[in-house]
Amino acid sequence: MVRAGLNAERLTRAGAELADEVGFEQVTVSALARRFDVKVASLYSHVRSSHDLKTRIALLALDELADSGAAALAGRAGRDALTAFANVYRDYAREHPGRYAAAQLRLDPETAAASAGVRHAHMMRAILRGYDLTEPDQTHAVRMLGSVFHGYVSLEMGGGFSHSAPDSQESWSRVLDALDALLRNWPAP
């Protein structure tokens, strides 16, 4: 019998919390069943599989990041917008490491097209309009920014910057300064 109150949304949120606690790769329907002290089979009426659960967590994370990004960008432009958006990603990864990892899950094209990932791309492009970049340079810049944000955050979270001076916050600020300078002086093809 399914425990009262369990539904796909509640399981997704509990899965996201579990991901933050033990890591996204450790999230399974079995682990979630243990958390609720129910039989695994009782959860399959709400989620189809561990992959379905992980996809739902990824979509939740993308929604949360998009909402935070939109709030951070409101009324900002140029370097201020770039910094606010970058800090949303970094802060989210620090506060929700499992969800951040979930946001990197490769989604099938249909799911990706219907996800908040599209909002992320629109926000990045809005930031880049402040730098007067047009296509195809906008696409190149979106890819560069995503790579730098994710790369820095991943290295930092893995402890890659914890063994030397200067502090990683100082480096982060310098990286954002460098990105702003590069975007203002985008190289001609």
C-alpha positions in Angstrom: 0.0 0.0 0.0 1.3 3.5 -0.9 1.9 5.7 2.1 -0.6 8.6 2.3 0.9 11.8 1.0 3.4 10.4 -1.3 3.3 11.8 -4.8 5.7 12.5 -7.6 6.4 16.1 -6.5 7.1 15.1 -2.9 9.3 12.2 -4.0 11.2 14.5 -6.4 11.8 17.1 -3.6 12.9 14.3 -1.2 15.2 12.9 -3.9 16.7 16.4 -4.4 17.4 16.6 -0.7 18.9 13.1 -0.7 21.1 14.2 -3.7 22.4 17.1 -1.7 23.1 14.9 1.3 24.7 11.8 -0.4 25.4 12.9 -4.0 23.3 12.8 -7.1 24.8 9.5 -8.3 23.6 7.8 -5.1 20.0 8.7 -5.6 17.8 5.6 -6.5 14.2 4.6 -6.0 15.5 2.1 -3.4 17.3 4.8 -1.5 14.2 7.0 -1.5 12.0 4.1 -0.4 14.3 3.6 2.6 14.0 7.3 3.4 10.2 7.0 3.6 10.3 3.5 5.1 8.1 2.0 2.3 8.6 -0.8 -0.1 10.3 0.1 -3.4 7.3 -1.1 -5.4 5.0 1.4 -3.7 7.0 4.3 -5.3 6.7 3.0 -8.8 3.1 4.3 -9.0 4.7 7.8 -8.8 8.1 7.4 -10.6 8.8 4.9 -13.3 12.5 4.3 -12.5 15.6 5.7 -10.9 16.3 7.5 -14.2 12.8 9.0 -14.2 13.5 10.2 -10.6 16.8 11.7 -11.6 15.3 13.4 -14.6 12.6 14.9 -12.3 15.3 16.1 -9.9 17.3 17.6 -12.8 14.1 19.5 -14.0 13.5 20.8 -10.4 17.1 22.0 -10.2 16.9 23.7 -13.6 13.7 25.4 -12.5 15.2 26.6 -9.2 18.3 27.9 -10.9 16.3 29.7 -13.6 14.1 31.3 -10.9 17.1 32.4 -8.9 18.8 33.7 -12.1 15.8 35.7 -13.2 15.5 37.3 -9.7 19.3 38.1 -9.7 19.2 39.6 -13.2 16.2 41.9 -12.6 17.3 45.5 -13.2 20.9 44.6 -14.0 23.0 44.9 -17.1 26.6 44.5 -18.3 29.1 43.4 -15.7 26.6 43.6 -12.9 24.3 41.2 -14.7 27.2 38.9 -15.6 28.4 38.8 -12.0 24.9 38.3 -10.5 24.2 35.4 -12.9 27.5 33.7 -12.3 27.1 34.0 -8.5 23.7 32.3 -8.8 25.4 29.2 -10.2 28.2 29.2 -7.8 26.0 29.8 -4.8 23.5 27.2 -5.9 26.3 24.6 -6.3 27.6 25.4 -2.8 24.2 25.2 -1.2 22.8 22.3 -3.2 25.7 20.2 -4.6 23.5 17.2 -5.5 20.9 19.4 -7.3 23.7 21.2 -9.1 25.0 17.9 -10.3 21.5 17.0 -11.3 21.2 20.1 -13.4 24.0 18.7 -15.6 22.1 15.5 -16.4 21.8 15.0 -20.1 18.2 15.2 -21.0 16.5 13.8 -24.1 15.9 16.5 -26.7 12.1 16.8 -26.1 12.5 17.0 -22.3 15.4 19.5 -22.7 13.3 21.7 -25.0 10.5 21.8 -22.4 12.8 22.4 -19.5 13.9 25.6 -17.7 17.2 25.1 -19.5 15.7 27.2 -22.3 15.2 30.0 -19.8 18.9 29.7 -18.8 19.9 30.2 -22.4 17.6 33.2 -22.8 19.0 34.8 -19.7 22.6 34.3 -20.9 21.7 35.8 -24.3 20.0 38.8 -22.5 23.3 39.4 -20.6 25.2 39.2 -23.9 23.0 41.7 -25.6 24.4 44.2 -23.1 27.8 43.5 -24.8 26.5 44.0 -28.3 27.2 40.4 -29.4 25.3 39.0 -32.4 25.2 35.6 -33.8 27.2 33.4 -34.1 29.3 35.2 -31.5 26.5 35.0 -29.0 26.4 31.2 -29.2 30.2 31.1 -28.8 30.0 33.4 -25.8 27.1 31.4 -24.2 29.2 28.2 -24.5 32.3 30.0 -23.1 30.4 31.4 -20.1 28.7 28.1 -19.3 32.1 26.3 -19.5 33.8 28.8 -17.3 31.1 28.9 -14.7 30.7 25.1 -14.5 34.4 24.5 -14.7 35.3 26.9 -11.9 32.5 25.7 -9.7 33.3 22.0 -10.3 37.0 22.5 -9.5 36.2 24.6 -6.5 33.7 22.1 -5.1 36.3 19.3 -5.7 38.8 21.1 -3.5 41.0 22.1 -6.4 41.6 25.6 -5.1 41.8 25.0 -1.4 45.5 24.3 -1.2 47.0 27.6 -2.3 46.7 31.3 -2.0 45.0 33.5 -3.1 41.6 32.6 -1.8 39.2 31.2 -4.4 36.8 34.2 -3.9 39.5 36.5 -5.1 40.2 34.4 -8.1 36.4 34.2 -8.9 36.2 38.0 -8.9 39.2 38.2 -11.2 37.7 35.6 -13.5 34.5 37.6 -13.7 36.5 40.8 -14.4 38.4 39.0 -17.2 35.1 37.7 -18.7 33.7 41.1 -18.7 36.8 42.6 -20.4 36.7 39.8 -23.0 33.0 40.3 -23.7 33.5 44.1 -24.1 36.4 43.4 -26.5 35.1 40.3 -28.3 37.6 39.2 -30.9 36.6 39.6 -34.6 36.4 36.3 -36.5 
